[in-house]
Amino acid sequence: MEHFSVCVFCGSRSGDDPAYLIQAEKLGNLIAKHKWRLVYGAGNTGMMGSVANATQLGKAKTFGVIPHHLVEREVGKKDLDNYIVTDNMHERKKLMFTNSDAIIPVSYTHLTLPTILLV
């Protein structure tokens, strides 16, 4: 499918187990292999950074959305194909959802489920 976009909801931290970062990297590799576009929270740390870097290394497109109050904390990844800074989390989630064909939650905590349900 041309221009298929996958939204990945994941954390800006890596969790206590290095396996989380490895799985995020594998997901980024899979997205790149299929030439899908990654839509995600635009962070360059933790699982977000891992999935984005792997996607970029595989030469696939990237679309990141981050609220201005998290740019510093999550180290906004400005070298994406599309990098959007929003006013708040609601706008972030809305843009991520409306620019995706599918959503993949990747988490090491219970906090991802409520986030997905809000979309």
Solvent accessible surface area in square Angstrom, and as a share of the most:
residue,aa,sasa,rsa
1,M,178,0.80
2,E,138,0.62
3,H,148,0.66
4,F,40,0.17
5,S,3,0.02
6,V,1,0.01
7,C,0,0.00
8,V,2,0.01
9,F,15,0.06
10,C,20,0.12
11,G,24,0.23
12,S,26,0.17
13,R,170,0.62
14,S,36,0.23
15,G,28,0.27
16,D,151,0.78
17,D,67,0.35
18,P,96,0.61
19,A,44,0.34
20,Y,76,0.29
21,L,63,0.31
22,I,90,0.46
23,Q,96,0.43
24,A,1,0.01
25,E,85,0.38
26,K,113,0.48
27,L,24,0.12
28,G,0,0.00
29,N,73,0.37
30,L,80,0.40
31,I,0,0.00
32,A,5,0.04
33,K,154,0.65
34,H,86,0.38
35,K,126,0.54
36,W,59,0.21
37,R,60,0.22
38,L,0,0.00
39,V,0,0.00
40,Y,0,0.00
41,G,4,0.04
42,A,0,0.00
43,G,0,0.00
44,N,58,0.30
45,T,44,0.25
46,G,20,0.20
47,M,1,0.00
48,M,9,0.04
49,G,3,0.03
50,S,22,0.14
51,V,1,0.00
52,A,0,0.00
53,N,63,0.32
54,A,6,0.04
55,T,0,0.00
56,Q,45,0.20
57,L,148,0.73
58,G,28,0.27
59,K,165,0.70
60,A,9,0.07
61,K,125,0.53
62,T,0,0.00
63,F,13,0.05
64,G,0,0.00
65,V,0,0.00
66,I,0,0.00
67,P,0,0.00
68,H,107,0.48
69,H,105,0.47
70,L,11,0.05
71,V,35,0.20
72,E,158,0.71
73,R,171,0.62
74,E,9,0.04
75,V,74,0.42
76,G,13,0.12
77,K,12,0.05
78,K,144,0.61
79,D,96,0.50
80,L,16,0.08
81,D,79,0.41
82,N,66,0.34
83,Y,57,0.22
84,I,57,0.29
85,V,71,0.41
86,T,8,0.05
87,D,96,0.50
88,N,63,0.32
89,M,71,0.32
90,H,135,0.60
91,E,65,0.29
92,R,16,0.06
93,K,32,0.14
94,K,121,0.51
95,L,56,0.28
96,M,6,0.02
97,F,100,0.42
98,T,85,0.49
99,N,42,0.22
100,S,24,0.16
101,D,88,0.46
102,A,38,0.29
103,I,53,0.27
104,I,55,0.28
105,P,74,0.47
106,V,30,0.17
107,S,44,0.28
108,Y,69,0.26
109,T,58,0.34
110,H,147,0.66
111,L,111,0.55
112,T,23,0.13
113,L,115,0.57
114,P,67,0.42
115,T,35,0.20
116,I,39,0.20
117,L,131,0.65
118,L,137,0.68
119,V,56,0.32
